Amino acid sequence: MSYVKLTLRRLPTSVFCTLTNASPNQRSVIPPPKTIMLATVSPRDRLKRKARLSNGTDGSNGQIVVEKRHKTAAASPPSTSNFSNDPLRAPHPFYRESEENGIVLREYYPHEMSNDRARAYNADELPRPIERLNAALAELSAQRKLVKVKDAVVHWFKWDLRTSDNRALFQASEMAREVGVPLIGLYIISPQDFEAHLTAPVRVDFTLRTLQVLQDDLARLDIPLWVETVEKRARVPERVVDLMREWSSNHLFANIEYEVDELRREEKLARLLNANGMALHLAHDTCVVPPGQLRSGSGNQYAVYTPWFRSWIRHIHENLDLIEPSASPSPNPPSARQTYARLFACKIPPAPANKRLSSEEEKRFRPLWPAGEREAMKRLAKFCEEDIGQYGRNRNIPSTSGTSSLSVHFASGTLSARTAVRTARARNNTKKLDGGHEGIQTWISEVAWRDFYKHVLVHWPYIW
């Protein structure tokens, strides 16, 4: 194997195009690092690697191995003995540059992925996290259908903090209603996830305030929302199973998160629940069009936004159910108040110590970002009424309020992308997403960018 050192100054680059099969004349998705090493692998080495992965000589009994998260001190180079059995686990040759010049959280993440491993993903020699999750769900499907409903059904809220147009919440509510048992809401606060994802204190504050609004909204339906802090992120799946057992529930519903860590966590949770006689039901909710449904003419994932967006619009026009809303959850039986009195008494925990706003910051930021889904809908309605028609012209002018200011609601899930697209479409003079008012078309295309990034991340998990 040989290496070629390249210094990249601007996009597009042949390196990124090679990894994503994009045209060199088209704009890429994300900037590459300043300097990278390209690993060139001979055909013979590639065949040896395939044989090793398929025959289980790497100690995996025929199963392809995905690297484990491990704690590594920032100043310590990785031990070469850790990678001797599998060159795909070797760190990027320039991993030290990240430690010297970037923000690196070695407590939570390993050294940067090598180009060789990235190519293995791209050549389908390694299963992507979404593929591993789908394989686990398919493997457990027959057993999941045999799991009986016990005393309750649980919905795990993550970044879907709303009762309206929430796919998994509606499915959980329907199962509970059909069987005649209560629905319970769950939210896990993970301080380590806040730290690992560099979540700003202002966003943590918004999330906790939104949880209070959500808890009140659910309480009006006699649905409890239990909010608990789990200090160690690795313990979250086990704690969810413990709570399910405590509440005598066998069915857990949740919406899929498409980031790498979260997909791996869901695979682990699916198997853990199955081992305990329980079932995990996952729904696509974050994206208007779920990842994997759009393919280029050659059958590959799109690497460039413009042709992807045309395909996204065409797909929605052909499948209008993608933007149809899900109903809000049905009320619980009134007896749930007494049965789950402890859950209804749950208080929203404070922010972790390192993610708290000062009193001055609270006074400054909270009026700017009122929490909850009703506030999101108010902001969406106001934008569509007053500013969306001029969005294309005004969005880049700082002196005007030409943007929707809805990013925080999309990120926290107090507003679904479906609702946003559907509302904008209703304001247009045509039902076509790529027709009518230019400002509405432009704004819908900006909402679609959120889908595009998730699609790219799911297919190319080495893109950060």
C-alpha positions as CSV (number, residue, x, y, z in Angstrom):
1,M,0.0,0.0,0.0
2,S,1.3,3.4,-0.9
3,Y,0.2,6.9,0.2
4,V,0.0,10.2,-1.7
5,K,-0.1,13.5,0.2
6,L,-2.5,16.1,-1.1
7,T,-3.1,19.6,0.0
8,L,-6.7,20.7,-0.7
9,R,-7.5,24.4,-0.9
10,R,-11.0,24.6,-2.3
11,L,-13.9,22.5,-3.7
12,P,-14.6,20.7,-5.9
13,T,-11.8,18.0,-5.4
14,S,-11.2,14.8,-7.2
15,V,-10.6,13.1,-3.8
16,F,-14.1,13.7,-2.6
17,C,-15.6,12.9,-6.0
18,T,-13.7,9.6,-5.9
19,L,-15.1,8.7,-2.5
20,T,-18.7,9.7,-3.4
21,N,-18.8,9.0,-7.1
22,A,-19.7,12.6,-7.8
23,S,-18.8,14.4,-11.0
24,P,-15.6,16.5,-10.7
25,N,-17.5,19.4,-12.2
26,Q,-20.2,19.4,-9.5
27,R,-20.2,21.0,-6.1
28,S,-19.4,18.7,-3.3
29,V,-21.3,18.3,0.0
30,I,-18.8,19.2,2.7
31,P,-15.3,20.7,2.7
32,P,-12.5,18.1,3.0
33,P,-9.7,18.5,5.6
34,K,-6.8,20.8,4.6
35,T,-4.4,17.9,4.1
36,I,-5.2,14.3,3.6
37,M,-3.5,11.0,2.7
38,L,-4.8,8.9,-0.1
39,A,-4.2,5.2,0.3
40,T,-3.9,3.2,-2.9
41,V,-4.7,-0.5,-2.5
42,S,-3.7,-3.1,-5.1
43,P,-6.3,-5.5,-6.4
44,R,-4.6,-8.4,-4.7
45,D,-4.7,-6.6,-1.3
46,R,-8.4,-5.8,-1.8
47,L,-9.2,-9.5,-2.5
48,K,-7.2,-10.5,0.5
49,R,-9.2,-8.1,2.6
50,K,-12.5,-9.4,1.3
51,A,-11.5,-12.9,2.0
52,R,-10.5,-12.0,5.5
53,L,-13.8,-10.3,6.2
54,S,-15.9,-13.1,4.8
55,N,-14.0,-16.0,6.2
56,G,-13.9,-14.7,9.8
57,T,-10.1,-14.7,10.0
58,D,-10.2,-11.4,11.8
59,G,-11.8,-13.2,14.8
60,S,-15.4,-12.2,13.9
61,N,-16.6,-15.7,12.9
62,G,-17.6,-14.5,9.5
63,Q,-19.2,-11.3,10.7
64,I,-17.9,-8.0,9.5
65,V,-16.5,-6.1,12.4
66,V,-17.2,-2.4,13.1
67,E,-14.7,-0.5,15.2
68,K,-15.4,0.0,18.9
69,R,-15.4,3.4,20.5
70,H,-12.5,3.6,22.9
71,K,-11.0,6.3,25.1
72,T,-7.6,7.5,23.9
73,A,-5.6,10.3,25.4
74,A,-5.2,13.2,22.9
75,A,-1.4,13.2,23.3
76,S,-0.9,9.4,22.9
77,P,-0.5,7.8,19.5
78,P,-2.6,4.8,18.8
79,S,-1.0,1.4,19.6
80,T,-0.1,-0.3,16.3
81,S,-0.9,-3.7,18.0
82,N,-4.6,-2.7,18.1
83,F,-4.8,-2.5,14.3
84,S,-2.5,-5.4,13.3
85,N,-5.4,-7.7,12.5
86,D,-7.4,-5.3,10.5
87,P,-5.9,-2.5,8.5
88,L,-9.3,-0.9,8.1
89,R,-9.2,0.0,11.8
90,A,-6.0,1.9,11.4
91,P,-6.3,5.7,12.1
92,H,-5.9,8.3,9.5
93,P,-2.2,9.0,8.9
94,F,-2.7,12.6,9.8
95,Y,-4.8,12.1,12.9
96,R,-2.4,14.3,14.9
97,E,-3.4,17.4,12.8
98,S,-6.9,17.2,14.3
99,E,-5.5,17.1,17.8
100,E,-3.2,20.0,17.1
101,N,-5.5,22.2,15.1
102,G,-9.1,21.1,15.7
103,I,-11.7,20.3,18.3
104,V,-11.2,16.6,19.2
105,L,-13.2,14.8,21.9
106,R,-11.0,11.7,22.3
107,E,-13.0,10.7,25.4
108,Y,-15.9,9.8,23.1
109,Y,-14.5,9.3,19.6
110,P,-11.6,7.3,18.1
111,H,-9.0,8.6,15.8
112,E,-10.1,9.9,12.4
113,M,-11.1,7.2,9.9
114,S,-8.6,6.3,7.3
115,N,-9.3,6.8,3.6
116,D,-8.9,3.1,3.2
117,R,-11.8,2.5,5.6
118,A,-13.9,5.2,3.9
119,R,-13.3,3.4,0.5
120,A,-14.4,0.1,2.1
121,Y,-17.7,1.7,3.1
122,N,-18.1,3.1,-0.4
123,A,-17.3,-0.3,-2.0
124,D,-19.9,-2.0,0.2
125,E,-17.2,-4.0,1.9
126,L,-18.3,-2.8,5.3
127,P,-21.9,-2.6,6.4
128,R,-23.1,1.0,7.1
129,P,-24.7,1.6,10.5
130,I,-28.2,1.9,8.9
131,E,-27.7,-1.4,7.2
132,R,-26.7,-3.1,10.4
133,L,-29.8,-1.6,12.1
134,N,-32.1,-2.7,9.3
135,A,-30.5,-6.2,9.3
136,A,-31.1,-6.5,13.1
137,L,-34.7,-5.4,12.7
138,A,-35.3,-7.9,9.9
139,E,-33.6,-10.6,11.8
140,L,-35.8,-10.0,14.9
141,S,-39.0,-9.3,12.9
142,A,-40.7,-12.7,13.5
143,Q,-40.0,-12.6,17.2
144,R,-41.2,-9.0,17.5
145,K,-44.6,-10.0,16.1
146,L,-45.0,-12.6,18.8
147,V,-44.4,-10.1,21.7
148,K,-47.7,-9.5,23.5
149,V,-48.7,-6.1,24.8
150,K,-48.6,-6.0,28.6
151,D,-49.7,-3.1,30.9
152,A,-48.5,-0.2,28.8
153,V,-46.9,1.0,25.6
154,V,-43.9,3.4,25.7
155,H,-42.8,6.1,23.3
156,W,-39.2,7.3,23.6
157,F,-39.0,11.0,22.7
158,K,-35.7,12.2,21.3
159,W,-35.5,15.1,18.9
160,D,-39.2,14.9,18.2
161,L,-40.6,17.0,21.0
162,R,-44.1,17.4,19.8
163,T,-47.5,15.7,20.0
164,S,-48.7,16.6,16.5
165,D,-47.5,15.0,13.3
166,N,-45.2,12.6,15.1
167,R,-45.0,9.2,13.3
168,A,-43.8,6.9,16.1
169,L,-45.9,8.6,18.8
170,F,-49.0,8.1,16.7
171,Q,-48.2,4.4,16.1
172,A,-47.6,3.9,19.8
173,S,-50.8,5.6,20.7
174,E,-52.7,3.4,18.2
175,M,-51.3,0.2,19.7
176,A,-52.2,1.4,23.2
177,R,-55.7,2.4,22.2
178,E,-56.4,-0.8,20.3
179,V,-55.4,-3.0,23.2
180,G,-56.8,-0.7,25.9
181,V,-53.7,0.1,27.9
182,P,-52.0,3.4,28.7
183,L,-49.3,5.2,26.7
184,I,-46.2,6.4,28.6
185,G,-43.8,9.0,27.3
186,L,-40.0,8.8,28.0
187,Y,-37.2,11.2,27.6
188,I,-33.5,10.5,28.5
189,I,-31.2,13.4,29.3
190,S,-27.6,12.3,28.4
191,P,-25.0,14.8,29.7
192,Q,-22.3,12.9,27.8
193,D,-24.2,13.2,24.6
194,F,-24.5,17.0,25.2
195,E,-20.7,17.1,25.7
196,A,-19.8,14.8,22.8
197,H,-22.0,16.7,20.4
198,L,-20.8,20.1,21.6
199,T,-24.4,21.0,22.4
200,A,-24.6,24.7,23.4
201,P,-26.1,25.6,26.8
202,V,-28.7,27.8,25.0
203,R,-29.9,24.7,23.1
204,V,-30.0,22.6,26.3
205,D,-32.0,25.3,27.9
206,F,-34.5,25.4,25.0
207,T,-34.8,21.6,25.1
208,L,-35.6,21.5,28.8
209,R,-38.1,24.3,28.5
210,T,-39.7,22.4,25.6
211,L,-39.8,19.2,27.7
212,Q,-41.9,21.1,30.3
213,V,-44.3,22.3,27.6
214,L,-44.5,18.8,26.2
215,Q,-45.1,17.3,29.6
216,D,-48.0,19.7,30.2
217,D,-49.5,19.0,26.8
218,L,-49.3,15.2,27.3
219,A,-50.7,15.5,30.9
220,R,-53.9,17.1,29.4
221,L,-54.3,13.8,27.6
222,D,-53.6,11.9,30.8
223,I,-50.3,10.7,29.3
224,P,-47.3,10.9,31.7
225,L,-43.9,12.0,30.5
226,W,-41.0,10.5,32.5
227,V,-37.8,12.5,32.1
228,E,-34.6,11.0,33.6
229,T,-30.9,11.9,33.5
230,V,-28.5,9.0,32.6
231,E,-24.9,10.1,33.3
232,K,-23.2,7.5,31.1
233,R,-24.3,7.5,27.5
234,A,-23.3,3.8,27.1
235,R,-25.9,3.0,29.8
236,V,-28.8,4.4,28.0
237,P,-30.1,1.2,26.3
238,E,-29.8,-0.8,29.5
239,R,-31.7,1.9,31.4
240,V,-34.5,2.0,28.9
241,V,-34.9,-1.8,29.3
242,D,-35.0,-1.4,33.0
243,L,-37.7,1.2,32.8
244,M,-39.7,-0.9,30.4
245,R,-39.5,-3.8,32.9
246,E,-40.5,-1.5,35.8
247,W,-43.5,-0.2,33.9
248,S,-44.5,-3.7,32.7
249,S,-44.3,-2.7,29.1
250,N,-43.1,-4.9,26.2
251,H,-43.3,-2.5,23.3
252,L,-41.1,0.6,22.8
253,F,-41.7,3.0,19.9
254,A,-39.2,5.7,18.7
255,N,-38.3,7.7,15.7
256,I,-35.0,6.9,14.0
257,E,-32.1,9.3,14.4
258,Y,-29.7,9.0,11.5
259,E,-26.4,9.9,13.0
260,V,-23.8,7.2,13.4
261,D,-23.7,6.8,17.2
262,E,-27.5,6.8,17.4
263,L,-27.9,4.2,14.7
264,R,-25.5,1.9,16.5
265,R,-27.3,2.6,19.8
266,E,-30.6,1.6,18.2
267,E,-29.2,-1.6,16.9
268,K,-27.9,-2.5,20.4
269,L,-31.2,-1.6,21.9
270,A,-33.2,-3.7,19.4
271,R,-31.2,-6.8,20.3
272,L,-31.3,-6.0,24.1
273,L,-35.0,-5.6,24.1
274,N,-35.4,-8.8,22.1
275,A,-33.2,-10.7,24.6
276,N,-35.6,-9.5,27.3
277,G,-38.8,-10.5,25.5
278,M,-39.6,-7.0,24.3
279,A,-39.9,-5.3,20.9
280,L,-38.6,-2.1,19.4
281,H,-40.6,-0.3,16.7
282,L,-38.8,2.4,14.8
283,A,-40.4,5.0,12.4
284,H,-39.0,7.4,9.8
285,D,-40.0,10.9,11.0
286,T,-37.1,13.4,10.8
287,C,-36.9,13.4,7.0
288,V,-39.7,14.1,4.5
289,V,-38.3,11.3,2.3
290,P,-36.5,8.6,4.3
291,P,-32.9,8.0,3.4
292,G,-32.3,5.3,0.9
293,Q,-35.4,6.0,-1.2
294,L,-33.8,8.2,-3.8
295,R,-31.2,6.8,-6.3
296,S,-29.4,8.3,-9.2
297,G,-29.8,6.9,-12.7
298,S,-26.8,4.6,-12.0
299,G,-28.6,3.3,-8.9
300,N,-26.3,5.1,-6.4
301,Q,-26.8,7.6,-3.7
302,Y,-26.8,11.2,-4.9
303,A,-23.6,13.1,-3.9
304,V,-24.7,16.5,-5.3
305,Y,-27.7,18.5,-4.1
306,T,-29.3,19.8,-7.3
307,P,-30.1,16.4,-9.0
308,W,-31.0,15.0,-5.6
309,F,-33.5,17.8,-5.0
310,R,-35.2,17.2,-8.4
311,S,-35.5,13.6,-7.4
312,W,-36.8,14.5,-4.0
313,I,-39.6,16.7,-5.5
314,R,-40.5,14.1,-8.0
315,H,-40.7,11.4,-5.3
316,I,-43.0,13.5,-3.1
317,H,-45.3,14.4,-6.0
318,E,-45.6,10.6,-6.7
319,N,-46.1,9.8,-3.0
320,L,-48.1,12.6,-1.4
321,D,-48.6,10.5,1.7
322,L,-45.1,11.5,2.7
323,I,-46.3,15.0,3.6
324,E,-49.6,13.9,5.1
325,P,-49.7,14.6,8.9
326,S,-50.0,11.9,11.6
327,A,-52.8,12.4,14.1
328,S,-52.1,13.5,17.7
329,P,-52.1,10.7,20.3
330,S,-55.4,9.6,21.8
331,P,-56.1,10.3,25.5
332,N,-55.2,7.7,28.1
333,P,-57.9,6.1,30.2
334,P,-58.5,8.4,33.2
335,S,-57.3,5.6,35.5
336,A,-53.8,6.2,34.2
337,R,-53.5,9.2,36.6
338,Q,-53.8,6.9,39.6
339,T,-51.8,4.0,38.2
340,Y,-48.9,6.1,37.2
341,A,-49.1,8.8,39.8
342,R,-45.3,8.8,40.4
343,L,-44.7,9.4,36.7
344,F,-47.1,12.3,36.6
345,A,-45.2,13.8,39.5
346,C,-41.9,13.8,37.5
347,K,-40.1,17.1,37.4
348,I,-37.9,18.2,34.5
349,P,-34.3,17.9,35.7
350,P,-32.0,21.0,35.6
351,A,-29.3,21.3,32.9
352,P,-26.0,19.6,33.6
353,A,-23.6,22.0,35.4
354,N,-21.5,22.6,32.4
355,K,-24.5,23.4,30.1
356,R,-26.3,26.0,32.2
357,L,-27.1,29.5,31.2
358,S,-26.4,32.4,33.6
359,S,-29.3,34.5,34.8
360,E,-28.3,37.2,32.4
361,E,-28.3,34.8,29.5
362,E,-31.6,33.4,30.4
363,K,-33.2,36.9,30.4
364,R,-31.6,37.5,27.0
365,F,-32.2,34.3,25.1
366,R,-35.5,32.9,26.4
367,P,-37.7,35.7,25.0
368,L,-36.0,35.2,21.6
369,W,-36.9,31.5,21.6
370,P,-40.2,30.6,23.2
371,A,-40.4,26.9,23.7
372,G,-42.9,24.3,22.5
373,E,-44.7,23.2,19.3
374,R,-47.4,25.9,19.5
375,E,-44.7,28.5,19.4
376,A,-43.2,26.8,16.4
377,M,-46.5,26.8,14.6
378,K,-47.0,30.5,15.4
379,R,-43.6,31.3,13.9
380,L,-44.3,29.2,10.9
381,A,-47.7,30.8,10.2
382,K,-46.3,34.3,10.7
383,F,-43.4,33.6,8.3
384,C,-45.7,32.1,5.6
385,E,-48.1,35.0,6.0
386,E,-45.6,37.8,5.9
387,D,-42.1,36.9,4.6
388,I,-42.1,33.6,2.6
389,G,-43.0,35.4,-0.7
390,Q,-39.8,37.5,-0.5
391,Y,-37.7,34.8,1.0
392,G,-35.6,34.3,-2.1
393,R,-34.7,38.0,-2.2
394,N,-34.4,38.8,1.5
395,R,-32.9,35.7,3.1
396,N,-29.3,37.0,2.7
397,I,-29.9,40.6,3.8
398,P,-29.0,40.9,7.5
399,S,-31.0,44.2,7.9
400,T,-34.3,42.4,7.2
401,S,-36.2,39.6,8.9
402,G,-36.3,37.6,5.8
403,T,-35.7,34.2,7.2
404,S,-38.1,31.9,9.1
405,S,-36.0,31.6,12.3
406,L,-37.3,28.0,12.6
407,S,-34.0,26.2,12.8
408,V,-34.2,25.7,16.5
409,H,-37.6,24.1,16.1
410,F,-36.5,21.8,13.3
411,A,-33.5,20.8,15.3
412,S,-35.5,20.0,18.5
413,G,-38.4,18.4,16.7
414,T,-41.0,20.9,17.8
415,L,-41.8,21.2,14.1
416,S,-41.7,18.5,11.6
417,A,-40.3,19.1,8.1
418,R,-43.5,17.6,6.7
419,T,-45.6,20.2,8.4
420,A,-43.3,23.0,7.1
421,V,-43.4,21.7,3.5
422,R,-47.1,21.1,3.6
423,T,-47.9,24.6,5.1
424,A,-45.7,26.3,2.5
425,R,-47.3,24.3,-0.3
426,A,-50.8,25.4,0.9
427,R,-49.8,29.0,0.7
428,N,-48.6,28.7,-2.9
429,N,-50.8,29.1,-6.0
430,T,-49.9,25.6,-7.2
431,K,-49.6,22.2,-5.5
432,K,-46.3,21.6,-7.3
433,L,-43.3,22.0,-4.9
434,D,-41.2,23.4,-7.8
435,G,-43.7,25.8,-9.1
436,G,-45.5,29.0,-8.2
437,H,-44.0,31.7,-6.0
438,E,-40.2,31.8,-6.2
439,G,-39.8,32.6,-2.5
440,I,-41.9,29.5,-1.5
441,Q,-39.9,27.3,-3.9
442,T,-36.6,28.6,-2.5
443,W,-37.7,28.0,1.1
444,I,-38.9,24.5,0.4
445,S,-35.5,23.8,-1.2
446,E,-33.8,25.0,2.0
447,V,-36.0,22.7,4.2
448,A,-35.0,19.9,1.8
449,W,-31.3,20.5,2.5
450,R,-31.9,19.0,6.0
451,D,-33.1,15.8,4.3
452,F,-30.1,15.8,1.9
453,Y,-27.6,16.0,4.7
454,K,-29.2,13.0,6.5
455,H,-29.3,11.0,3.3
456,V,-25.6,11.7,2.7
457,L,-24.6,10.9,6.3
458,V,-26.5,7.6,6.3
459,H,-24.9,6.4,3.0
460,W,-21.4,7.8,3.8
461,P,-20.9,7.5,7.5
462,Y,-17.4,8.8,7.3
463,I,-18.6,12.3,6.4
464,W,-18.7,14.5,9.5
